[in-house]
Amino acid sequence: YPLNIGFLKSYAVKNFNTKVDIKLFIYANELCDAIRKNPPDILGLSYYIWNTNISERIFKYAKKINNSILTVVGGANLPEEEENKIDFWRKRHHFLDIRISGEGEETFRDLLGLFMVNSNIKESGARIPGLEFYDKASGTIVSGPPRERIKNIEDAIPSPILEGYLDQFIHLEPQLQGVRGCPYSCKFCHNGSKYFNKIYHFSFDRIVQEIEYIRKHNKVHNILRLTDDNFGLFDIDLELLEY
């Protein structure tokens, strides 16, 4: 249930309305068929430990179909240490154009806005916060400053569930996000970095609306997953359990 890319779409549509046409995929064969039949301007894929290899194969496939497709990656299975980033890029720059670090909504929005003006992002978008790419001529990484996290997530990011953007995946095990961030610094976890240490909440009312939307539209099973890193830390968690 691709809640992550649902957030990216809902934020982009909020900012650009009908200027963007974003389609969401989770199955490789369906995505490759779509790329072949109607190549997109931008292909964004996630890197998690379970899908990095297949995402890279799809990036390579897309570049063979149309080398001008802008390939963009984000996700937890990406190097954060500077000494590891250069090795990452040297092995992938022939099929990967852009990396987005941290929360993706604002950086992806800025990327889309810039692309509408100048599709050659590497000439014009070098300093977008949270965005980086590899400069082949110099053999160096070009990156903007770190992107600050979104604090008022409730008002800033429309719910992709309530907007209906994830309806096609409702037969899967639906997911909800109540909070973003984690107060702990566990070394084994992506969200243990200082970047994610502040906690930001979606409201109880919004989460309840999402639960009821899923209840109404999902007739397959009664499983619901909560993606919060430490569910149970806050009073709202108990209220949701009681609900």
Salt bridges, closest charged atoms under 4 A:
ASP21 OD2 - LYS23 NZ 2.91
ASP33 OD1 - ARG36 NH2 2.66
GLU56 OE2 - ARG92 NE 2.52
GLU80 OE2 - ARG99 NH2 3.16
GLU82 OE2 - LYS85 NZ 3.33
ASP87 OD2 - LYS91 NZ 3.27
ASP97 OD2 - LYS63 NZ 2.79
ASP97 OD1 - LYS122 NZ 3.76
GLU103 OE2 - ARG149 NE 3.54
GLU103 OE2 - ARG180 NH1 3.36
GLU105 OE2 - ARG180 NH2 2.65
GLU106 OE1 - ARG147 NH1 3.85
ASP110 OD1 - ARG109 NE 2.98
ASP110 OD2 - ARG147 NH2 2.59
GLU132 OE1 - LYS85 NZ 3.41
GLU132 OE2 - ARG99 NH1 3.92
GLU148 OE1 - LYS151 NZ 3.88
GLU173 OE1 - ARG225 NH2 2.55
GLU210 OE2 - ARG206 NE 3.71
GLU212 OE2 - ARG215 NH2 2.94
